[in-house]
């Protein structure tokens, strides 16, 4: 609830007050008559954190919650594992590719205005997702949803940065991360409860009331801000080359194992990606008003913060996607039970995000991020040791360790990255930081998925051959849908090896775990790279923003 604006109570007549008492109860007056208000100049910045943090809750609930609903979506829409990957990555790719552009638009036209536009687009697309009748419909709606999310994400962090004085900015950003991080905590529970109790479609409809509250809080607390020094121009050439280039790259990676790395469409996609991304890198520094200001990366603290953001999200993207399939399709957990298990990850994540600013003050920015990434590497290594006989306790311990590491590394890198750039460039810097973080999730799902499918196919082929079955390329493609819950894939696998019907579940479990272990080892390597990135950050990175 947002309180009324104060009014002059002393001008009220006795008759007015009597009338007011009759409406509100004897002896009580509404806050507007008493002259009191919840939002004041002293506490406005914390209401800004609440409003923008709640906006990001929409994103984190959507991302973390949909993973729990994926197996049910796969069965309902008869979608393969590759289709489910695109359900996640279509959203994230649209999110990442358009974020820098919206960061620039927010600097030009106003961050509050762009935030409102983004929420409107997000809600409309969420309704379309809930109404989807096919995987293609759902994926297309997820693209639009990602664009809307990019708009209000790109605007939210500079809004928070602008609301706080330099000496309190780190505290404000840490609290913003903690508020938005609650979406990670409740996302699996929301997704599991709605999917199991009603339908996965209600998971998308859930966004509507949250967005309504966000709009009310933003109207009441957030003031408009923009970069008065930036020109009113958006780099369309850069936007096209980076968006299409990234989409082609992710498409080529995800289709490489399904169609074969030598397939013309895969080679063509990768070639287009290389050409467009190379053109982007060559053209951007030569433009007067580029989409990405590469000069920002000359500051090693900003560079290190981006490396940490990318690598931390890379592992999380792969972890959440495949661990959900493991819980529901290998262990047979329900969506709600899966959400409850994920609390072992999300609760420590939110707790340590909240404490991250204090941790950084105690041990330093560099050590905080390096330590967080080390914890993540340890968690992934523990998960890489999973075997068919491993108990749930091993997974829970690994999730706790990973959640602690992400909570510290992610939040501190936000503060360090924003503190390393001038205030006027907050929108552009936030857009780049956010884009690279979301790209971390995209490539975690895409590259981790490509490795996963390669290892899974190899292992399942070997196990089926041992059981007396032979499979060709087309058969293998259909079997890939088994872990997504595809009825067609299950029927196909049963026809392929009728003499080994009793061994089908064992083959699926062993092949999945073999591939999962390989994907987690990849995440260990990427997390170690994040440790090295953290060492680039100066200890002064959490100080006040420069003004020039």
N, C-alpha and C positions, 0 to 999 in steps of 0.2 A: 504493500500500500504506500502511495506517495501522498504526503500531507498537503493540505490546502495552503495556498499562499496566505500570509498574515494580512489582517485588515485592522482598521482602527477600531478597537473595541470600545474606546471611551466615547465614541460618537453614537453608540447604540442607546436607544431609549429604553425605559423600563418595559414598555410594551413589547419592544423587539426582543428583550431578554426573556420576558415571560413566554413569548411565542417560541423562542429557541429552546427553553427548558421543556416545553410541552412536546417538542419533537425529539429531544436528545435524552430526556430523563431528568428527573428533578435534581437540581443542584449541580448539573454538569453542563458545560458548554463545549461545542466543537473546537478543535484546535485553531481554526481560522479566526474564531471570535476571541479567543484568549490571546491571540497575537503570537502564538508559538508555531514554529515550523521545524520539521525534521532536517531539512536541507539548509544549512547556513554557509557563510563564507569559510568558517573554520573547518567544517566537516565535508564540504562539497566534494573535495578530492576523493574521499572514501566512498561517497555515493557514485562517483565516476568509475571507481574500481568495481563496484558492485554491478553497475550497468554494463560496462564493457566486458567484465568477467562473465556475466550471465550470457552475453552474446556468444562468447567463445565456448560456453557450456554447450550451446547448440551444436558446435562443430565436434567437440570431444565426445559428447553423447552419441552423435551420429556415427562417428568413426569407430569408437570402441564398442558401441552397442550393436552395430550391424554385423560385426564378426560373429556374435553369438547366434544371430538369425540366419547366417549364410546357409547352413545345411538345410534348414526348413525352406528357404527360398529356392535352393537347388532342387528339392523334391517337388515343390509346388509348381515351379516354372520349367521343370525338367532340364536344368542347366548343368553343364559340365563344370569341372574344376576351373578350366580356363574361363568360362563364362562368369563364374563367381569372382575370379581374379579381376576381371574387367568391371564387375559391379563395384569393387573397391577402387581400382585404379582409374577408372573413368572419372570418378568424383575427384580423386586426389590430383590427377594430372590437370584437369581443368582448374582446380584450386591453385596449384603451383604455378601453372603457366600464366595465369591472368593476375596473379597477386602483385607483381611488380607494377603492372599497368595501373591497377587500382591504387597502389601506394602513391603513384604519381598523380592520378586523378584526385585523390584525397588532398594532396598538397595544393593542387590547383583550385578545386571547386569547394573544398571544405570537407574535413574528416567526418563531421557529424552527418552531413548530407549523404556522403558515400555510404556510411554505416547504415542509414535508413534504407537506401536503395538496395543494398546487399541483403538486408533482412527480408525485404519484400520479395526479391527474386528467390531467395532460399525457401521461403514458405510456400510460394507457388509451385516450385519444383518438388518440394516435399509431398505436396498433395498429389502431384502426378506420379511420384514414386509409389505412393500407396495405392494408386489406381492401376498400376502396371499389370498388363495381361501377358507379357512375354519378357524374355530376358533382354531383347533389344530395346523394348520400350523402357524398361527399368534403367538400362545403361544410359540411354539418351537423356532421361530425366535426371540421372545422377550427374551428367555433365553440366546441365543447367544449375543444379544444386551446388556443384563445386564452384561455379562462377560467382554465385551469390555469396557463398561462404568466403571466397577470396576477398570480396569487397569489404565485408564488415571486419574480417580479420586484419586486413591491411590498415584499416582506419583505427582499430581499437588500441593497438599498442602506442602509436603516436598521441592519441587522445590522452591516455594515461600519463605518458611522459610529459605532455604539456601541462597537465593538471597539477603536477608536483614541483616544488622548488628543487634545485639541483641536489641539495643535501639530503632530501628525503626520497629522491627518485628511485633509488635502489629498493627501498622498503616498499614503495608503491608498486613497482613492477613485480616484486616477489609476491605481494599479496594478490595482485592480478593473476599471476600464474597459479597461485593456490586456489583462488575462486574458480578459475576456468578449469583447473585440474579436477575439481569435483565431478566434472562430466566424465572423466576417465573412471572415477570410482563408481558412479551410479550407472554409467553406460551399459555395462554387461548385465546389471540387475534389471534395468529398464527394458533392455532388449530381450532378456530371457523371460521376464514376467509377461510382457505384452505378447511375445511370440507364443508362449505356452498357454496363456490364459485366453487370449483373443485371436490374434493373427499377427504375422510379421508386418502386415500393412499398417497396423496401429502404431508400430514403432515410428513410422514417418509422420503420422498424424499427431504424435506426441509433441512434435516441434512447435505446433501452432500456439498453444497456451504459453510456452516458454518465451516465444518471440513476442507475444503480446505484452508480457511483463517487462521484457527488455525495452520495448518501445516506450512504455510509460516511464520507466526509470531514466531513459536517455533524454526524453523530452524535459524531464524535471531537473536533471542534474548536469548534463553535458553541455558545454558551451562550444560554439563553433570555433575552429582554428584552422589555419592554412599556412603554407609557406609563401610569404609575400614576395620572395626573391625569385621564385621559379616562373618560367615562361609558360603561357597557356598553350602547351603543345604536348601531344603524346606521340612517341616514336612508334608509328604503325609498322615501319619496316622491321624494327627490332621485335615488336610484338608478334608479327607473323612468323619470322624466321625461328624465334625461340619456341613458340607454341607448337608449330607444325613439326619442327625438328625434334622436340622432346616427345611428341605423340608418336612420330615415326620410329624413334629409338625404342620406346617402351613396347610398341606393337611388334617390332622385329624381334626383341628379346623374348616376349611372351609367346610368339608364334614359332620361334625357332625350333623348339623341341617337338611341338605338335606337328608341324608341317615338314620339318627337316631344315637344318641350317643352310642347305644348298638350294632350297626352294626359291624360285624367282621372286615371289612376293616378299619373302624374308630378306633376301639380298637387296632387293629394290628398296625396301623400307629402311634398312640400315644405311644404304648409300644416300638416300634422301636426307636422313638424319645427319650424317657426317657433313654433307654439303651445306645444309641450312645452318647447322650449328657453327660450322667454320665461317660461313658468311656473317653470322651474328657476331662472332668474336672479332672478326676483321673490321666490320662496319661500325660497331658501337663506339669505339674510342674516337672515331673520326666525326661523329655527329655532334652538333652543337648542343642538343638537349637529349641525350641518350636515355633509353629505357633503364639500363643499369649503368650506374656510375662506377666504373672499375677503379677509379681513384680511391674509393672507399676501402678497397682491399689492400691499399698500401699500408694502412694501419694494421699492424700484426695482431693487435687485440681483436679487431673486428674480424679479421681473417680467421683467427683461432676460434672465435665464438661461432662462426658459421660452420667450421669443420666439426666442432662438437655437436652443433644442432643437427647437421646432416647425418653423422655417424650414429648418434644416439637413436634417431628416428628410423634409421635403416634397420637396426636390429629389432626395434619394437614392431615395425610393420610386418616383418617376417614372422616374428614370434606370435603375435595375436592371430594372424591369419591361419597358420598351420596348427597352432595349439588348440584352437577352437575345433577344427576338424578332428584332431586327435581325441579330444574329450567326448565329442558327440558321436562320431562315426567309428571310433576304435574302442573306446571305453563304454560307449552307450549312454553317456550322460544326457539329461534333458537340457534344454536351453537355460532354464532357471538355475539348475545345479551348476551348469558351466559358469553362469554369471557369478554365483556365489564363490566358486573356486578362484575366479579372477580377482576377488577382493584381496587375496594374498599379494597381488601385484599393485592394485590401485590404491589401497589404503596406505601402505608405506610411501607410495609415490606422492600422494597429496600431503601427507604428514611432513615429508622431507622437503617438498616444495615450499611449504609454509615456513620451515625453519632454515631454508637455504641462505637467506640473506644473513642470518646470524652465524651460520656455519662459515660463510665466506669471510665475515668480519673476524672470526676467531682464527682460522687457519690460512686464509688468503684465497683470492679468486682462482689462481692457477691450480693450487692444490685441491680445491673443492671440485673443480671440473675434472681434473686428472683422476682424483679419487672416485668420483662418480662413474666415470667411464671404466675404471678398473673393476668396480663392483659389477657393472653390466657385463664385462668380459667374463668375470667369474660365474655369474648367473647363466650365461649362455654356455659356458664350458660344462657346467653341471647338467644342463639340459641335453648337451651333446652326448652325454654318457647314458641316456635312457636306453633301456632294453625291454624286451617283452615281459620281463619279470620285475621291472622296476615298479615300486609302489607310488601312490599319489603323493606321499610325503616328500619324495625327492623333487617332484614338480613344485610343490608348495614352497619349499625352501628356496629353490631357484627363482621363483616368482618374487618372493620377498626381497632377495638380494638384488634382483634386477630393478624392482620398483624403487628401492632406496637409491640406487645409483642414478637412475633416470631423474628422480625427483630433485637431486642436487645438481647434476650436470646440466639439465635442460633449463632450469630456472636461473642459475647463475650465468649461464651463457647468454640468456636474454638480457640480463642487466649489463653484463660486460660488453655485449655488442652495441646496445643503445648508448652506453656511456662513452663509447669510443668515437662517436660521430657528433658533428655540430647539431644543435637543436633544430636548425632550419631544415636539415636533411633527415629528420626523424621519419617522415613518411617513406621516402625512398629507401632508407636503411632498413626500416621495419619490413618493407615489401620484399627486399632481397633476403633478409634473414628468414622471414616466413616461407618464401619460395623454396629456399634450399632445404629447410626443415621438412616441408611437405614432400619435396623431391626425394628426401631420404626415405620416407615411407613408401613412395612410389617404387623406387629402385629396390628397396628391401623386399617388397612383394614380387616385383618383376624378376630381378636377378635371383633372389632366393627361390622364387617359384620355378624359374628355368632350371636351376641346379637341382631343386627338389624333384621335378618331373623326370629329369635325366636319370637321377639315381633310382627313383622309384620304378621307372620302366626297366632299367637294367636288372634290378633286384627281383621284380615280379616276374620278368621273363625267365630268369634263372630258376626261381622257385617253381614256376609252372612247368618248366621243362623237366625239373626233377620229379614233378608229380605226374609226368607223362603227357602233358599238354603242349601243343605247339601253337604259337600265335604269330600272325603277320602284322604289318604296320597298321592296317585298318582296324584289326581287332584290338591292338594296343591303344589306339586312339579312343575306342569306346570304353575300354577298361579304365582309362584315366578319369572317367566320370564317376567311378564307383564311390570314392570317398566324398563326393559332393552329394551322395544320396540318390543318384540317377537310377530310376527303376530300369531303364533300358540297359544301362551298363551292368547292373546286377544280373539281369536276365541273360545278357550276352556272355558274361563270365561263367554262368552256370552251364550254358550250352557248350562253351569251349572245353570244359574239363569235367564232363559228367562223372567220370570215374574217380575224380578227386573232389567231389562235392563237399565232403566233410573237412577238406583242407582249405577251402576257399577263405574262410575268415582268418585262418592263420597266415596264409599268403599275404592277404591285404594288410594285416597288422605288421608283419615283419618287413614288408616292402615300405610301408609308411614310416616306420621307425628308423629304418636304414636311411631313407631320404631326409627325414627330419633331423637326424643327427648330423648329416652333412651340411644342411642349411644352418644349423646352429654353430657349427665350426666356422662357417663363413662369417657369421655374426661376431664371433670371437675376434677374428682377424680385423674386421671393420672397427670394432670397439677399441682395439689396440691402436689403430690409426687415430681414433678420437682422443686417446690419451696424448699422443704426440701433438695433435692440434691444440689441446689445452695448454701445453707447455709454451705455445706461442704468445699466450695472453700475458700482458704485464699485470703486476699486482695492483697497479693504480687504475686498472680498467673499470673498477666500480666507483670511481670518483665522479665528480660532477661532469656534466657534458660541457664540451667546449662551445663557446659562442661564436667562434669564427672558423 
